Amino acid sequence: MTDKPLKPRTIAAQALGAIEPETKGVALPVHVSTTFIRDPDNQYRTGYVYGRPDNATIRQTEAVIAALEGAHEALLFGSGMAAATSVILALPPGSHILAPQVCYWGFRDWLINEAPLFGYRVDLADMSSVEAVRAAIKPDTKLVWIETPANPLWNITDIAAVAEIAHAKGAVLAIDSTAATPVFTRPLTLGADIVMHSATKYLNGHSDVIAGALAAARDDALWTRIKQVRGHHGAILGPFEAWLLLRGLRTLEVRVRAQAESAALLATRFANHQSVSRVLYPGLPSHPGHAVAARQMSGFGGMLSIRLKGGERAAIDAAARVALWKRATSLGGVESLIEHRASIEGPNSPCPPDLLRLSAGLEDVDDLYNDLDRALRAANV
Ligand SMILES: *Cc1c(COP(=O)(O)O)cnc(C)c1O
């Protein structure tokens, strides 16, 4: 072994090289024990006392995510929403939070409708504009939340620039990096303080686990509070889900690189399609966030959206006619998904009604193109 730091692909493929100590198995067991034996002298020496905070399968998976993000430490949660809301609930009541106008709708909904019930003050800003962030941040802002690329328009936020603005006010920068994955963006190296993932999506990658993760740049008072919130609220992941996630993580690099390659090809081909008015994909030079994305991402991800000349009816109709694409919400799995996003986000969404959100899976990209091309042509006549 050299003493050079291992590349993410190596970290993920070997799950940090962990071996099961008793049998030397290369696959780790699922640790299910909820409680652990106390020593005769009344001490606990193993670091394991009770299953809510202490589980070896959870810790192993957290260690892999922390290594992938270059983080001090990572924590798993029962879902992406549990991870995101735990960051907010760790702040003192009354804190001001700056959040994106365009982001995962479930979290925006919680920030607008529920965070105020806990005493938080929330403002939304256009996070794709550094000037808008500068204008919206307040002297007492405690947290700036961003998501990049952001659902479902794939708006790009300049992480380093917003980190500087946040830190100048003494605020923390937290980022939902679900769509980017640690393969394409390492937000902590760009100045972010906390990274959040819906591990349900790319990190697990097989549409069979609901999970969330946070990764922190450093051990500080906020991180300690976040751990307390997870413990007190019981927002934990089950050991079997953590084990599935660890298994999914081993192929993260190859999966997301192949998905991004397909997404880029689909974006280019649909940009020239007769039924499509606009393709939203950060890898296209026509995307308003392309230059920033090219600077802070090593690939543009597997998510894109297309807007149809035929409007909402054409979008819903095209989604109804696909055979290979799966008509479902969520993203980041091995199977490609198509979704009329405005239908799920509801009336207060910034999502245009003519938009179809596409999550590129691992199928052959020609098969994917041909299936959707046929559906688009049929929908428009
Ligand atoms: C799915 C998703 C979430 C919510 O995660 P869950 O695991 O469903 O709770 C948050 N942010 C983004 C970007 C997502 O795609």
The ligand as a Tripos MOL2 file, in Angstrom:
@<TRIPOS>MOLECULE
LIG
   15    15     1     0     0
SMALL
NO_CHARGES

@<TRIPOS>ATOM
      1 C1        -35.8260   12.2030   -2.3650 C.3       1 LIG1
      2 C2        -35.1370   13.4680   -2.0000 C.ar      1 LIG1
      3 C3        -35.1820   13.9650   -0.6930 C.ar      1 LIG1
      4 C4        -35.9800   13.2780    0.3920 C.3       1 LIG1
      5 O1        -35.3870   12.0610    0.7260 O.3       1 LIG1
      6 P1        -36.2110   10.8020    1.3210 P.3       1 LIG1
      7 O2        -35.1670    9.7610    1.4330 O.co2     1 LIG1
      8 O3        -37.3010   10.4870    0.3350 O.co2     1 LIG1
      9 O4        -36.7760   11.2340    2.6320 O.co2     1 LIG1
     10 C5        -34.4740   15.1160   -0.4150 C.ar      1 LIG1
     11 N1        -33.7590   15.7640   -1.3600 N.ar      1 LIG1
     12 C6        -33.7080   15.3160   -2.6310 C.ar      1 LIG1
     13 C7        -32.9130   16.0610   -3.6310 C.3       1 LIG1
     14 C8        -34.4010   14.1550   -2.9870 C.ar      1 LIG1
     15 O5        -34.3490   13.7240   -4.2570 O.3       1 LIG1
@<TRIPOS>BOND
     1     1     2 1
     2     2     3 ar
     3     2    14 ar
     4     3     4 1
     5     3    10 ar
     6     4     5 1
     7     5     6 1
     8     6     7 2
     9     6     8 1
    10     6     9 1
    11    10    11 ar
    12    11    12 ar
    13    12    13 1
    14    12    14 ar
    15    14    15 1
@<TRIPOS>SUBSTRUCTURE
     1 LIG1         1 GROUP 0 **** ****
